[in-house]
Amino acid sequence: MSKEKEKNLRKQMAPYEKATMRKSIYQMVNTFVPFFLLWILAYQSLKISYALTFILCVVAAGFLVRIFIIFHDCCHYSFFRNRRANDILGTITGVLTLFPYRQWQHDHSVHHATSSNLDKRGTGDIWMLTVDEYLEASTLTKIQYRLYRHPFVMFVLGPIYKFLIQNRFNRKGARKKERVNTYLTNSILVLLIVVLSMLLEWKSFFIIQGTIFMISGAAGIWLFYVQHTFEDSYFEEDEHWEYVRAAVEGSSFYKLPRLLQWLTGNIGYHHVHHLSPRIPNYKLEEAHENTPPLQNVPTVTLSTSLESLKFHLWDEEQKVFIGFRELKKRALSKVQKDEKRTSHARS
């Protein structure tokens, strides 16, 4: 894509970059009200059936993912036109989703500025090694990496570590506003947990909140994972890296069924979001549909997205993701070829 085309593509996003107050308020109502209502119903259902409680928690988890999308928009100052309004709602939704607002805002901004850049990995992204890096790594690093990329670790243990441990501490070099926001978020969380545990009985509170947290946390990590881990993705070293290509080719269009698309706040239009983070989530689909160059981006469906679980390493030569099995096959093939050469040389 030429520089002129890239410039024009970014210009085409401009009409969608302003938040609409009416739509933002409406989204808050149709997200927060159902979430709290489902939480109360789940608590009441404990007297009837744990199976019913679980079903209600699953649906509530979907709405918590939607709350996270609102939080996410606030971090980009795209949910409201007023920055202070974004900061206030972002902090509130950060408490509900267990993310300190300022801390995540910083890390996510770095992610947007460095996504798909092989020389600038490590902040706000999923740990990914290239084939050469993996082959040259120590045995300990290989074991750690394999464990990290295992679905159970990533989608079950991952939310526990990320939300309950990592998010509770400030990063090195964090500024005062960020540090204070993390302390504030942690303090409010402790207060809420203590009060609600006393009012609702701590076992009931943790059964409901724990279930919602685990489901929504796994779903959130899955969405982030599949949006940047697909076979023909885009990764380049810094000198060849291009922002627009990274957005359009390095972020997937996750085409979900309508209900899931609604619950996930259109985040499946991730290529549009990376191209222009200032577009509110409720305008992402419109921007995609009205911009012809975006129609040919990498598309992932609910069924094909499962294939991403086998992608573990980035092959810089072929520009594709491969799995550990594929790497093993290549190594075996190389050994066999070497043996044949040695055999022919001897004969």
BABARO-122078 format. One line per 5 residues: number of its first residue (from 1); their letters; for each residue y, z, x of C-alpha. Coordinates in Angstrom, 2 decimals. Example, Ala and Ser with C-alpha at 12.3 -4.5 7.8 and 13.67 -1.06 7.14 Angstrom:
1) AS) -4.50,7.80,12.30  -1.06,7.14,13.67;
//
This chain:
1) MSKEK) 0.00,0.00,0.00  3.36,-1.04,1.45  6.23,1.41,1.89  8.20,-0.42,-0.79  5.35,-0.11,-3.31;
6) EKNLR) 4.95,3.58,-2.46  8.65,4.14,-3.00  8.56,2.33,-6.36  5.50,4.28,-7.46  7.23,7.58,-6.80;
11) KQMAP) 10.31,6.34,-8.64  8.19,5.56,-11.70  7.30,9.25,-11.90  10.92,10.35,-12.26  11.15,10.05,-16.10;
16) YEKAT) 8.27,12.52,-16.50  9.54,15.18,-14.10  11.69,17.18,-16.53  10.18,19.98,-18.59  10.66,19.97,-22.36;
21) MRKSI) 11.41,23.48,-23.62  9.84,22.89,-27.03  6.56,21.72,-25.49  6.49,24.54,-22.96  7.01,27.20,-25.64;
26) YQMVN) 4.41,25.57,-27.88  1.90,25.56,-25.03  2.54,29.24,-24.38  1.87,30.06,-28.03  -1.31,27.99,-28.32;
31) TFVPF) -2.62,29.46,-25.07  -1.67,33.14,-24.96  -2.26,33.94,-28.64  -5.85,32.59,-28.72  -6.65,34.24,-25.38;
36) FLLWI) -5.62,37.74,-26.46  -7.17,37.27,-29.90  -10.49,36.24,-28.33  -10.30,39.22,-25.96  -9.90,41.61,-28.91;
41) LAYQS) -12.71,39.90,-30.85  -14.99,40.11,-27.79  -14.30,43.86,-27.58  -15.06,44.32,-31.29  -18.22,42.21,-31.00;
46) LKISY) -19.79,44.67,-28.53  -20.77,46.70,-31.59  -22.59,43.71,-33.04  -24.23,41.63,-30.30  -23.88,41.08,-26.54;
51) ALTFI) -24.76,37.43,-27.12  -21.76,37.06,-29.44  -19.61,38.88,-26.89  -20.70,36.46,-24.19  -19.87,33.41,-26.33;
56) LCVVA) -16.40,34.78,-27.08  -15.88,35.53,-23.39  -16.83,31.96,-22.45  -14.18,30.59,-24.83  -11.63,33.16,-23.62;
61) AGFLV) -12.37,32.09,-20.04  -11.41,28.54,-21.02  -8.05,29.80,-22.25  -7.60,31.81,-19.04  -8.04,28.56,-17.09;
66) RIFII) -5.29,27.12,-19.31  -3.11,30.16,-18.50  -3.70,29.42,-14.83  -2.40,25.88,-15.34  0.81,27.35,-16.75;
71) FHDCC) 0.96,29.64,-13.70  0.35,26.60,-11.50  3.23,24.70,-13.12  5.54,27.68,-12.66  4.70,27.65,-8.93;
76) HYSFF) 5.96,24.05,-8.81  9.03,24.92,-10.94  7.84,22.34,-13.44  7.06,24.42,-16.55  10.73,25.28,-17.25;
81) RNRRA) 13.89,23.66,-15.94  15.24,27.08,-15.04  13.84,28.41,-11.75  14.20,32.07,-12.75  12.24,31.46,-15.96;
86) NDILG) 9.44,29.91,-13.86  9.49,32.90,-11.50  9.25,35.44,-14.34  6.48,33.66,-16.25  4.74,32.81,-12.98;
91) TITGV) 4.59,36.49,-12.01  3.26,37.47,-15.47  0.58,34.77,-15.51  -0.19,35.67,-11.89  -1.15,39.16,-13.06;
96) LTLFP) -3.41,37.74,-15.77  -5.11,35.33,-13.35  -5.17,37.78,-10.38  -2.94,35.55,-8.23  0.21,36.97,-6.60;
101) YRQWQ) 2.79,34.37,-7.64  4.83,34.00,-4.43  1.78,34.10,-2.17  -0.05,31.36,-4.04  3.15,29.33,-4.40;
106) HDHSV) 3.48,29.22,-0.61  -0.16,28.33,0.07  -0.24,25.69,-2.64  2.95,24.07,-1.37  1.32,23.78,2.05;
111) HHATS) -1.75,22.27,0.38  0.38,19.57,-1.26  2.18,18.78,1.99  -1.04,18.51,4.02  -3.75,17.43,1.55;
116) SNLDK) -6.18,14.94,3.17  -4.55,15.44,6.59  -7.37,16.12,9.05  -5.01,17.71,11.58  -3.43,20.15,9.13;
121) RGTGD) -6.34,21.75,7.31  -6.72,25.45,6.66  -4.11,26.58,4.14  -4.70,26.37,0.40  -7.73,24.12,0.71;
126) IWMLT) -11.53,24.28,0.85  -13.09,24.60,4.30  -14.26,21.14,5.33  -15.64,19.90,8.64  -16.05,16.35,9.84;
131) VDEYL) -19.46,15.16,11.04  -18.40,15.37,14.70  -16.90,18.84,14.27  -20.10,20.09,12.67  -22.33,18.60,15.39;
136) EASTL) -20.18,20.17,18.10  -19.93,23.56,16.37  -21.78,26.67,17.53  -24.94,27.76,15.74  -23.06,30.67,14.16;
141) TKIQY) -20.32,28.37,12.80  -22.94,26.00,11.39  -24.66,28.87,9.58  -21.32,30.14,8.24  -20.35,26.66,7.08;
146) RLYRH) -23.68,26.03,5.35  -23.41,29.36,3.55  -19.80,28.65,2.57  -20.73,25.26,1.07  -23.69,26.66,-0.88;
151) PFVMF) -22.98,26.52,-4.66  -23.87,30.20,-5.19  -21.48,31.33,-2.47  -18.70,28.94,-3.48  -18.79,29.38,-7.26;
156) VLGPI) -20.21,32.90,-7.71  -19.30,34.93,-4.64  -16.21,32.80,-4.03  -14.20,34.06,-7.04  -15.08,37.67,-6.20;
161) YKFLI) -13.85,37.33,-2.61  -10.85,35.14,-3.39  -9.44,37.01,-6.37  -10.48,40.61,-5.73  -10.12,40.77,-1.95;
166) QNRFN) -8.18,37.93,-0.30  -5.42,37.72,-2.92  -4.67,41.41,-2.67  -3.23,41.16,0.86  -0.16,39.42,2.19;
171) RKGAR) -0.57,36.62,4.68  0.72,36.97,8.22  4.39,36.11,8.43  5.04,36.45,4.70  8.70,36.89,3.79;
176) KKERV) 10.05,39.92,1.96  10.10,38.27,-1.52  6.49,37.23,-1.13  5.34,40.64,0.13  7.16,42.48,-2.67;
181) NTYLT) 5.68,40.14,-5.29  2.16,40.82,-4.00  2.76,44.59,-4.11  4.22,44.28,-7.63  1.26,42.21,-8.86;
186) NSILV) -1.25,44.66,-7.37  0.57,47.66,-8.85  0.70,46.15,-12.34  -2.99,45.24,-12.11  -3.98,48.79,-11.14;
191) LLIVV) -1.86,50.22,-13.97  -3.35,47.83,-16.53  -6.93,48.51,-15.41  -6.45,52.28,-15.57  -4.71,52.24,-18.97;
196) LSMLL) -7.08,49.75,-20.61  -10.14,51.52,-19.18  -8.92,54.77,-20.75  -8.02,53.21,-24.09  -11.04,50.93,-24.51;
201) EWKSF) -13.73,52.79,-22.51  -14.12,51.52,-18.96  -17.60,50.03,-19.40  -16.50,47.87,-22.34  -13.36,46.77,-20.50;
206) FIIQG) -15.24,45.72,-17.36  -18.00,43.94,-19.32  -15.46,41.76,-21.10  -12.92,41.26,-18.34  -15.62,40.84,-15.70;
211) TIFMI) -17.38,38.14,-17.71  -14.15,36.26,-18.42  -13.11,36.58,-14.78  -16.39,35.25,-13.36  -16.56,32.26,-15.70;
216) SGAAG) -12.91,31.26,-15.36  -12.98,31.87,-11.59  -16.03,29.65,-11.10  -14.48,26.96,-13.33  -11.20,27.10,-11.40;
221) IWLFY) -12.88,26.73,-8.01  -15.03,23.90,-9.38  -11.96,22.01,-10.62  -10.22,22.37,-7.27  -13.38,21.38,-5.41;
226) VQHTF) -14.17,18.22,-7.39  -10.56,17.04,-7.32  -10.70,16.59,-3.54  -14.43,16.21,-2.84  -15.72,12.84,-3.94;
231) EDSYF) -17.50,10.12,-1.98  -14.70,7.62,-1.38  -11.91,10.12,-0.89  -9.07,9.76,1.61  -8.72,11.69,4.87;
236) EEDEH) -6.76,10.66,7.93  -5.45,12.14,11.16  -1.78,13.07,11.11  -0.49,9.91,12.81  -2.10,7.69,10.16;
241) WEYVR) -1.70,10.03,7.18  0.42,8.83,4.24  1.61,11.11,1.43  1.28,8.60,-1.42  -2.16,7.41,-0.33;
246) AAVEG) -3.28,11.02,0.02  -2.10,11.68,-3.54  -3.48,8.56,-5.19  -6.68,8.07,-3.17  -7.36,11.62,-1.96;
251) SSFYK) -7.07,13.27,-5.39  -9.45,12.31,-8.15  -8.85,11.36,-11.76  -11.32,13.79,-13.37  -11.91,12.18,-16.76;
256) LPRLL) -13.02,15.03,-19.01  -13.93,15.19,-22.71  -10.83,15.83,-24.85  -11.51,19.53,-25.46  -12.07,20.28,-21.77;
261) QWLTG) -9.06,18.16,-20.84  -6.94,20.29,-23.20  -8.34,23.61,-21.94  -7.75,22.59,-18.32  -4.17,21.52,-19.00;
266) NIGYH) -4.68,17.87,-17.98  -5.30,18.95,-14.38  -7.93,16.19,-14.23  -4.97,13.83,-13.73  -4.80,15.30,-10.27;
271) HVHHL) -3.69,12.09,-8.61  -0.56,12.11,-10.79  0.05,15.77,-10.05  -0.18,15.24,-6.28  2.04,12.19,-6.49;
276) SPRIP) 4.70,14.23,-8.30  4.15,18.02,-8.55  7.31,18.38,-10.67  5.65,16.76,-13.69  4.65,19.42,-16.28;
281) NYKLE) 0.95,19.44,-17.13  1.62,18.19,-20.68  3.18,14.97,-19.32  0.52,14.07,-16.74  -1.56,11.94,-19.10;
286) EAHEN) 1.50,10.04,-20.30  2.56,9.33,-16.71  -0.93,8.05,-15.90  -1.20,5.82,-18.97  2.24,4.25,-18.48;
291) TPPLQ) 1.90,3.51,-14.76  -0.38,0.48,-14.10  -0.87,1.14,-10.33  -2.49,4.47,-11.24  -5.15,2.84,-13.41;
296) NVPTV) -7.32,1.94,-10.39  -7.56,5.37,-8.78  -10.93,7.03,-7.99  -12.35,8.20,-11.34  -14.85,11.03,-11.69;
301) TLSTS) -16.59,11.93,-14.96  -18.30,15.14,-16.02  -21.72,13.71,-15.10  -20.76,11.95,-11.86  -18.82,15.00,-10.66;
306) LESLK) -22.11,16.83,-10.14  -22.81,14.44,-7.25  -19.99,16.12,-5.31  -22.26,19.13,-4.77  -24.17,17.11,-2.17;
311) FHLWD) -21.03,16.21,-0.21  -20.60,18.59,2.71  -19.09,16.70,5.66  -16.48,13.99,6.12  -17.65,10.95,8.07;
316) EEQKV) -14.58,9.68,9.92  -16.24,6.41,10.90  -17.42,5.33,7.45  -14.61,7.16,5.56  -16.98,8.84,3.11;
321) FIGFR) -18.43,12.26,2.37  -22.05,12.84,3.32  -24.45,15.74,2.84  -26.54,17.80,5.23  -29.65,15.82,4.21;
326) ELKKR) -27.98,12.54,5.08  -26.95,13.97,8.46  -30.54,15.06,9.07  -31.82,11.58,8.18  -29.38,10.02,10.62;
331) ALSKV) -30.45,12.39,13.39  -34.13,11.64,12.71  -33.45,7.89,12.66  -31.62,8.16,15.98  -34.56,10.05,17.55;
336) QKDEK) -37.00,7.41,16.32  -34.85,4.59,17.70  -34.57,6.37,21.06  -38.35,6.84,21.16  -38.89,3.13,20.46;
341) RTSHA) -36.50,2.15,23.22  -38.26,4.50,25.65  -41.64,3.11,24.58  -40.50,-0.51,25.09  -38.98,0.35,28.46;
346) RS) -42.26,1.86,29.64  -44.30,-1.10,28.47;
//
